[in-house]
């Protein structure tokens, strides 16, 4: 099969809705930049962890569909897609941390490649403005490409924060949670398993107390044995309590729930819908050496708006673990945490 048609030898070409226009027309400059952007993302994908590779692959596929819209095909850029991208940006920036001024590219090979792709996206955005001046470009298309470059920036910072030493990935995430609204759930009124209040010591003392309270509540109210675990703000283990009757596999699951809630500053219950096929963070569950958990039972622990750790529970059904996590979180907040 021949890949050449000779129809463009005279310097003219066509799009879906335009016939025989010069190859140096703004629309072809834009389509060329989008093609270059897709190739740049392909280079970046080869330098990234498996989970992030899936995210970038999905972006490449989206870019092809967006290019089709620019060429006069079916509309792809919609308000719903833009909102999904904004949610992804907020979550990744919340996990990567706060940055002041310009960020010097090169924090990691994958991050640097994404920064280069972002520069191409910015150039494509400038060409999109030129095309809009001649008509045929929607407001949603303008917004979509702008968010696309922002998403690449967030993904680059997210990659820099975790590349090479995934266990310390959240170290930079010391200020401010992401702007993604939390899922609203009615919090049950907690009933302490013992009369002692939460101690005023450090994270270790608070974590041990909360682990004991949760284990007792699970046994008394639900009749089940659960494993409870806590990690610090860097994802490092602090406490792990396992009653004799709890499942051995729950040890790892509880620890991973605590870890997940810290590095993404979200309850594990909230993450599930965001990482399903077609959702904005699909593929994220394959990062961090498979430690990301997408079902309920984990939540981040705050003290005076500072992230101090993550808490995880495992041993019941998915619904039971979720309810226990809500109970433990409400109890912790009632005792002075947030």
N, C-alpha and C positions, 0 to 999 in steps of 0.2 A: 504494500500500500504506500503510495507516494504521499509525502508530507507537504509537498509544495503544489500550489494551484496556478501560479503565475498571474493571478488576477490582481495582485498588488504591485506588479512590476512598474506600473506607471506612477506610483506614489499616492494612489487612492485606495480607500478601503471602505467597508460598510459595517454598520452595527445592525442590531435587530430592527431599529426604527429609523435608521439613517442610511441613505444610499450614496455611495461614491463621494465621500468627503476626504479631504487631504489627511494624510497620516500624521501631520503635525498639528491637527486640530486639538483643542483642549481635551476633548473626551478621550482621545487616544493617549494623550500624555497621562491622564488620570488612570486609564486602564493599564498602561504600562507600569505606573507606580504601584498599583495594586498587585500586578503580577510579580513585580520585584519584592513586594512585601511578603507575598506568599512564599517565595523562594527563601527570603531571609528567615522566615519562621521555620522553614524546613531545616536550615542550617542550625538554628537555635534548638530545634527539637532533638537533634542528635547529641546535644551537650547537656541535656536535662535528665533528671530522675524519671523513672517510669510513669509515676502518677502525673507529673507535670507535662510529660510528653503527650498524654491523652488530652489534656486541656489545650495544648498548642495545636494538636491535630484537629480538634474540633474548631478552633479558630480559623485554621486554614480552610476547612470546608465551608465555614460561614463566609469567609472572604470570597470564595468562588461564587457563592449565591449572591453576595452583595455586588460583585462585579457584573453579574447577569442583570441586576436591576439597573445599574449605571448604563449598560449597553442597550437598555430598552426592554428588558424582560420583566418577569414577575417581581412584584414588590417584595423586598426582604426586610428592609429596615423599618421596624415598627416600635411603637412606644413600649410594648411589652418586652421586646428584646433589649431595648435600652435600659429599662428598669432592672432587668436581670443582670446586665453588665455592671450597673451601678452597685448592685448588691454584692457582686463578686469583688469589685474594686474595694468597697468598704471592708469586707471581711479580710481580704489579703493584706490591706494596709494596716488593719487592726492587729494582725498577727505579726507583721514585719516591724512595726514600731513607727515612731515619729522621726522625721528627717527635716533638718534645717538647711536652707539654701540649696545649691546645686549638689547633686550626687555624682561623684566621679565614677564613671563606668569601669568595670573590671573587678568588682568584688567577688565574682565567680565567673567561670567560663560561660555557663548558661545565662547568668544575669547580663553579662556583657553582650552576648548575642541577642538577647531580647531588647537591650537598650539600642542596639544598632537597628533592629527591626522597627522599634518605635520611631527612630529618626526617619525611616522610610515612610512610616505611617503619617508623620507630620507633613512630609513633603506631599504625599497624596492628598492630604487635607487641604493644602494650599491650592493644588490643582482642582480640587472639588469646588472651591470658591470661584475659580475662574469659569468652571463649567456652569455654575449656578447663574452667573451673570448673563449667560446665553439662554437660560431657561431649561426646564426639564429635570431639575434636581429638587427633591423634596426636602422639607425641613428635617424630617426624620433621618434622611440620609446624611445630612450635615451633622446631626447630633450623634448618629451611630459611629461615624468615622472618628469623631472627636473622642468619644468614649472608648473606642477601640485602642487608640494610642494611649489613653489613660490606663486601660486595662493592661497593656504591655508594660507600662511603667510599674504598676502594682505587682505584676507577676515577676518582673525583674528584681524588685526589692524583696519580694517573698522568697525568691530563689537565692538571692545573696544571703538572706538571713539563715537559710538552712543548708546551703550547698557545702558538702565536705564534712560537716559535723552536725548531723541532723538532730542529735540529742540536745544541742544548745540552740536550736532554731529560734525559740521564743525569747532569747536573752535580750534582744533589742526592743521587745514589746513591753515597755515599762510604763507607757503613758497612754491613757485614753482607750476606750473600747471602740470597736468599729461602729459605724452609724446604722448598721442593719437593725431594724426594729426586732426586738425579741418576741418570740411567739408568746401570746398571752394565754396563760393557764391559771385557773383558780388555784391558789395555794391552800392546801389543807391546814387547819390550825394544828400546830405541832404539839404533841404531848410528850414531855420528857420521860425517858425510861428510868431516870433517877432524879433525885431532888437537887443534885449539885449543879450550880451554874457553870457556864463555860469559863475555864481558867483565864487569867489575864496575862499569861506568859506568852511565849513565842508560838510559831506555827506548830511545832511538835506537840506542845501541850494541848492546843486547840484541836489539832487533828486527832489525837488520841481520844479526846473527849467525844468528838463528833462520831468517830468510828464506833466507839462503845455504845453511844446513844442509838445509833442507827441499827447496829446489830441487835440490840435489845428490843427496839421497836419492831423490827422485822420478825423476830421470834415471837414476841407477845401478840402482835396484831395480825400477822399473816401466817404465823406458824412455819416460817422458813428460815434456813441458815444462809446468810449472805457473807461475802467477803467485802471488806471496805478498804480503800486505799487512798492515800493522799500524796501528792507531789508538790514541790515548791514551784515558784514562778519560772524556774528554768527547766521544769519537767523532770527534775531529779526526785527519786523516791524519798518520802519522809516517814510514812507509816504504812503498815499492812497488817490487818487483823483478819484471821480466819477461824471461825468456830469449827469444832471437830467435824460437824456434819456437813459443812459446805463443800461444794464441788471443787476439785483441784483446778479445773480449767478456769474457774472464776477468779483465781489469783491473777492470772495474766490479763483477763478481760477487765477486771476492776482497775488495775494499774493503767491499762491503755485508755480507759475512759477518763481517768484523772488527767493523763498526759494530753489527750485530745482536747479536753476542755480548756487547758492552759494555753496550748500553742495557737488555738483559734479563738480563744476568749468567748466561747459560746458553749451552751449546754449541748451535749451529744444528741439530745432529742431534737434540737433545731437543725442539726447538720444533715440528717437523713434526707429530707426533701430536696436540699440544695445539691446533693451529690448523685441524684438518680440520673439515668440516661436522658439526655436532652436538657438537664438542668445546668445552671451556670458553673457549678463546681464539679461536674462529673469528671472522675479520674483522680480527684484529690485523695480519695480513700486508698489509692495505691502508693502514696508518698509516705515519707517517714518510716520506711522499712515495714510497711503494713500495719503500723500501730494506730492508724486513724480508725475510730469507732463511730458508726453512724446510727446507733440506736440509743435509747434513753438509759440514764444511769450515771451520767457524769455532769459536773457543773464547775465553773470557775469560782474561786473564793476571793472575795475582796475585803479589805480592811481600810476604811476611810478612803475609798475610791482607788486604792492601790491594789493591784493584783498580787496576792500572796501565795496562791497555790491552786490546785485542782483536786476535786474529790470524785471518787468513782465507787460504784456499787455494782456487784454482780452476784447472781445466785438464784434469782427468781425467774419468772417469765419476763419477756420484754416489758409488758405492762406493769408488772410488779416492780421491776428495777426502776422504771420511769417514775412511778408514784413514790417510791422510797427516796429517789433523788430529789423530787419536789419537796418532800417532807423534810429531808435533811437540810436542804437549802433554806427553807423557811425557818427552820430551827436555828441555823447558823446566823441568819440575818436578824432573827428575833433577839439573839444573844449579843448583838453588836457588830456582826459582819455585814457584808452587803453582797 
